[in-house]
Amino acid sequence: MNFEEMPTNRYVESSFWNFDALFQPQQHPARDSHDTFFLKAPATTKQLPEDYVEMVKRVHESGGYGSRGYGYEWKREEANKNLLRTHTTAISSRMLYALAQHAKQQSFTPKKYFSIDRVFRNEAVDRTHLAEFHQIEGLVCDRGLTLGHLIGVLQDFFFTFRHGQAEIQARVQSIY
């Protein structure tokens, strides 16, 4: 399927890449300690791209790119907190930033990425839930993509995953 594997060796992540860069409000319940494992040492990071942090802050506070924003005071201290990543989408947010930087300096290059790796949530452990589990995700970056492209990628994935043994019927259902 010509996907490249994203580097997934970063279990410790900043709240910025795990939440803020994905435009999850800083007051969201998933950011509470009863859902997320925050680190005591090192408790914070200082390794964030300042230009991008300012853009993300502005969109959280007052909007941009068609968004009205959340209308609250975004706090850098919250974004600096280190945690065990709660989803591999934190990796995708880093990859999208890297692609944007590459496009600024050279030119846009269509890319297809995937990741399969561990994520961690502060869950009540029982026979069906653990604090650690695996997530798979993909990222396709190109111009002019449509929902039809997404459905095609998913069908190809399941066909390949099942070694062509079973036809998968894709059904898209809006949650709105």
NORTAUR-V430874 format. One record per residue. N is the residue number from 1. RES is the residue in one letter. NEAR is the number of other ideal C-beta (glycine too) atoms within 12 Angstrom. D_CENTER is the distance of its C-alpha to the mean C-alpha in Angstrom with 2 decimals. Layout:
# NORTAUR-V430874
n->{N	N}
res->{RES	RES}
near->{NEAR	NEAR}
d_center->{D_CENTER	D_CENTER}
This chain:
# NORTAUR-V430874
n->{1	2	3	4	5	6	7	8	9	10	11	12	13	14	15	16	17	18	19	20	21	22	23	24	25	26	27	28	29	30	31	32	33	34	35	36	37	38	39	40	41	42	43	44	45	46	47	48	49	50	51	52	53	54	55	56	57	58	59	60	61	62	63	64	65	66	67	68	69	70	71	72	73	74	75	76	77	78	79	80	81	82	83	84	85	86	87	88	89	90	91	92	93	94	95	96	97	98	99	100	101	102	103	104	105	106	107	108	109	110	111	112	113	114	115	116	117	118	119	120	121	122	123	124	125	126	127	128	129	130	131	132	133	134	135	136	137	138	139	140	141	142	143	144	145	146	147	148	149	150	151	152	153	154	155	156	157	158	159	160	161	162	163	164	165	166	167	168	169	170	171	172	173	174	175	176}
res->{M	N	F	E	E	M	P	T	N	R	Y	V	E	S	S	F	W	N	F	D	A	L	F	Q	P	Q	Q	H	P	A	R	D	S	H	D	T	F	F	L	K	A	P	A	T	T	K	Q	L	P	E	D	Y	V	E	M	V	K	R	V	H	E	S	G	G	Y	G	S	R	G	Y	G	Y	E	W	K	R	E	E	A	N	K	N	L	L	R	T	H	T	T	A	I	S	S	R	M	L	Y	A	L	A	Q	H	A	K	Q	Q	S	F	T	P	K	K	Y	F	S	I	D	R	V	F	R	N	E	A	V	D	R	T	H	L	A	E	F	H	Q	I	E	G	L	V	C	D	R	G	L	T	L	G	H	L	I	G	V	L	Q	D	F	F	F	T	F	R	H	G	Q	A	E	I	Q	A	R	V	Q	S	I	Y}
near->{19	15	23	19	22	31	18	27	15	26	23	27	41	35	43	42	38	45	37	40	32	31	27	30	26	30	17	21	14	23	28	20	18	13	23	31	27	29	23	13	8	15	16	22	26	17	18	29	22	14	14	24	28	19	25	38	29	20	27	34	24	18	19	17	12	7	16	13	21	23	14	17	16	31	21	24	17	32	36	28	33	30	39	29	38	36	32	36	31	39	37	33	36	33	33	24	27	25	27	22	17	17	18	13	11	10	10	15	17	20	26	25	32	28	31	20	28	25	32	28	27	23	19	12	12	8	6	8	12	16	18	19	20	15	24	26	28	31	29	30	26	18	13	9	17	12	12	13	19	18	19	18	27	24	23	22	24	21	19	19	18	13	8	12	10	12	10	18	11	18	9	12	6	6	4	3}
d_center->{21.13	20.63	17.00	16.34	14.64	11.82	13.04	11.83	14.56	12.86	13.14	13.96	11.34	12.12	11.41	10.82	7.66	6.55	7.95	10.03	8.26	6.34	10.03	10.48	14.16	15.50	17.90	15.58	17.03	13.90	14.27	17.83	19.24	20.26	16.68	15.13	16.91	17.61	19.51	23.11	23.48	21.95	20.95	19.42	18.24	19.94	18.02	15.99	16.84	19.24	19.32	15.62	15.83	18.79	17.21	14.33	17.17	19.37	17.07	16.50	20.27	21.91	19.65	19.62	18.81	20.31	18.77	21.22	18.84	19.24	22.54	22.21	22.65	19.36	20.01	19.13	20.27	17.55	14.79	16.66	16.62	15.58	14.25	13.51	9.78	9.40	6.66	5.73	2.03	3.80	5.84	4.74	4.99	8.07	9.26	9.38	11.22	13.42	14.26	15.27	17.38	18.97	19.83	21.44	23.54	24.48	23.41	20.59	20.10	18.49	16.06	14.75	12.38	11.64	10.83	12.65	12.69	13.35	11.56	13.79	14.82	18.13	19.64	23.32	24.14	26.35	27.22	24.13	21.49	20.60	18.63	17.01	15.81	14.03	11.08	11.21	9.03	10.09	9.72	13.06	14.04	17.61	19.98	21.51	19.16	19.98	19.27	21.96	20.03	17.11	19.82	21.52	18.61	18.17	21.96	22.20	19.65	21.60	24.87	24.02	22.62	25.88	27.98	29.38	31.10	29.91	29.10	26.04	26.53	23.42	23.61	21.39	22.04	20.98	20.14	21.76}
